[in-house]
Amino acid sequence: QLRYVTPIDTIWDVGVMVTVNRKTHPKLPNYVIMNIPRDPGVSTAAQVGFGVARDHEGTV
């Protein structure tokens, strides 16, 4: 996970975030109780975000 926030003015901030997850799944044994296929593989997920924030006077 990466996150970066920086002020662009006295009351404005801009930020960006990136998250990437990767998981490998080895071959698991098939049990008699649950006959669900358990094939080996790889799962990948990614998220990217961008935001702008304004600070109002009198807020904490």
N, C-alpha and C positions, 0 to 999 in steps of 0.2 A: 504494500500500500504506500502510495506517495501522495502528499498533500502540500500545496504551496499557496500561501496567502500573502498579498502585498498591498500596501496602500497606493492608490493612484492619484489621490487628492487628499485634502484635509478631512473630508467626510466620506469618501468613497474607497472601498476595498474591492479587490478582484481576487478570485481564487480558482484553483483547478485541482482535481483529484483523479487518480488512476488506481484501479485495483485489478490485479490479475491473479487467478488461482488455477493451479493445474494439479491433478491427482491421477496417479496410475492405479489400476485395479488388476491385481494378479488373478490368475485362475483359481477359483475357490472350489472346494469339493461339493458335489451334489449330495444333499442329505435325503434320506428316504421320507422324512416328515414333510419337507417342502420341496417339490420338484420344480424349482424355478431355475431357468438357465442362468449360469453365472460365467459369462464369457469375459475374458480379459479385455481391458481397454483403457482409454484415457479420457478423463473429463476435464474440460477447460471452461472457465467463466471469466468474463471481463466486465468492468464498469468504468465509465469515464464521466466526470461531472465538471461543470463550469458554473461559476456564480459571481454575482455582483452584489455588494452590500452597501447600504448607506447608513451612516451614523447620524441619528437625530440629536439635536441639542437637548440637554436635560435628561438623557437616558444614561443608564449605567452600563 
